[in-house]
């Protein structure tokens, strides 16, 4: 399972790198086309504006998608406990869950006192309050 997750992350990184290279080359080609007509400074300004528009559009699309996901999950589980919500996230987003587990493991390795305190809290019997 972990190997499959790592392969998915590697594939996502390769796709992102290819997209960045494609956008960079497209902007370079646009710069080369515009530079004889408006000069170096003008072409650079137009490229900066185009890149700002592309980033704004990508952010807008991502924000709308994220906003829609939250509403669907909230409507799906109206009165769910914390454990049910966590299990839902693990089922729906396994890569995110694996990343969170790895981050928690690294944090636990760097802070063994916290791990000991958590284990002690689960193992100790509650005191009588009579």
KAVEN-V969912 format. One record per helix or strand. SS is the DSSP state (alpha for helix, beta for strand). FROM is the first residue (numbers start at 1). TO is the last residue. If there is no record, write none. Layout:
BEGIN
ss & from & to
SS & FROM & TO
SS & FROM & TO
END
This chain:
BEGIN
ss & from & to
alpha & 2 & 76
alpha & 82 & 92
alpha & 94 & 110
alpha & 112 & 123
END
